[in-house]
Amino acid sequence: MAHTMRATGRWKNLTFDELEDFVRRAREAGVRNDEEVVALISTSGKIKELEVELPD
Protein backbone atom coordinates (compact mmCIF):
# COMPACT_ATOMS: atom_id res chain seq x y z
CA MET A 1 0.00 0.00 0.00
CA ALA A 2 1.43 3.35 -1.03
CA HIS A 3 1.86 6.07 1.54
CA THR A 4 1.16 9.65 0.62
CA MET A 5 1.81 13.07 2.05
CA ARG A 6 -0.99 15.61 1.85
CA ALA A 7 -1.16 19.36 2.41
CA THR A 8 -4.22 21.55 2.67
CA GLY A 9 -4.54 25.28 3.09
CA ARG A 10 -4.88 26.46 6.67
CA TRP A 11 -7.78 28.71 5.78
CA LYS A 12 -9.18 27.71 2.41
CA ASN A 13 -6.42 27.68 -0.19
CA LEU A 14 -2.68 27.06 0.09
CA THR A 15 -0.45 30.04 0.61
CA PHE A 16 2.99 30.38 -0.95
CA ASP A 17 4.58 29.60 2.44
CA GLU A 18 2.45 26.45 2.79
CA LEU A 19 3.49 25.37 -0.71
CA GLU A 20 7.15 25.91 0.16
CA ASP A 21 6.74 23.89 3.37
CA PHE A 22 5.07 21.03 1.48
CA VAL A 23 7.92 20.84 -1.06
CA ARG A 24 10.57 20.99 1.71
CA ARG A 25 8.91 18.21 3.71
CA ALA A 26 8.44 16.07 0.58
CA ARG A 27 12.12 16.39 -0.33
CA GLU A 28 13.14 15.54 3.24
CA ALA A 29 10.92 12.43 3.00
CA GLY A 30 12.84 11.33 -0.12
CA VAL A 31 10.32 12.17 -2.83
CA ARG A 32 12.06 12.03 -6.22
CA ASN A 33 12.32 15.07 -8.48
CA ASP A 34 10.23 13.37 -11.18
CA GLU A 35 7.37 12.32 -8.87
CA GLU A 36 4.00 13.69 -9.96
CA VAL A 37 1.94 15.81 -7.59
CA VAL A 38 -1.84 15.54 -7.41
CA ALA A 39 -3.63 18.83 -6.79
CA LEU A 40 -7.19 19.74 -5.94
CA ILE A 41 -7.92 23.14 -7.46
CA SER A 42 -10.78 25.51 -6.56
CA THR A 43 -13.14 26.83 -9.21
CA SER A 44 -11.19 30.11 -9.03
CA GLY A 45 -7.94 28.27 -9.90
CA LYS A 46 -6.36 28.31 -6.42
CA ILE A 47 -4.66 25.27 -4.88
CA LYS A 48 -6.82 23.72 -2.17
CA GLU A 49 -4.91 20.47 -1.58
CA LEU A 50 -1.72 18.73 -2.69
CA GLU A 51 -0.74 15.08 -2.45
CA VAL A 52 2.42 13.20 -3.36
CA GLU A 53 3.35 9.54 -3.06
CA LEU A 54 6.15 8.82 -0.59
CA PRO A 55 8.92 6.32 -1.36
CA ASP A 56 8.87 2.95 0.44
N, C-alpha and C positions, 0 to 999 in steps of 0.2 A: 504494500500500500504506500503510495507516494505521500510525502509530507509537504505541506505548503506553508508559506509565510504570507500573511495578509495584512494590509494596512487600510484603514478607513480614516476619513477626515474627522477631526475632533468635533467640529461643528456640523458641517454638512458636506463640504467638499475638501479635498486635500489642499493644503497650503504648500508653497514651495519648500518650506522648512520640513514639513512632513514627508514630502517626496524625497528630499535629500536624506533624511533619516532612514527611510525605507531602503534606498539604494545602499547606504552604508551598512545597514544591518544584513542585507542580502549578501553583499560581498564578504562580510565577516563570516557568514554562514557557509561560504564556499560556492555560492551560485556562480555558474560560468558566465562569461561575457556574452555568449551566444544564446543564452536561455531566454525564451520568450516570456513576456509579462502579459497577464490577462488583466484587463481594466474594465471597470464598470463606469460608464460615462453618463452624466446627467443629460437631460434634453437640451440644456444650454451649452453643452460641450465641456463641462468641467469634470475632473476626475473625482469620482465618489469613492472608489475602492480599487486597490491593486492586489494582485496575487501572483506569486512566483513559486515554482516547484523547487524544493530544497534537495540537494544531493543526498544520497544514502550514506 
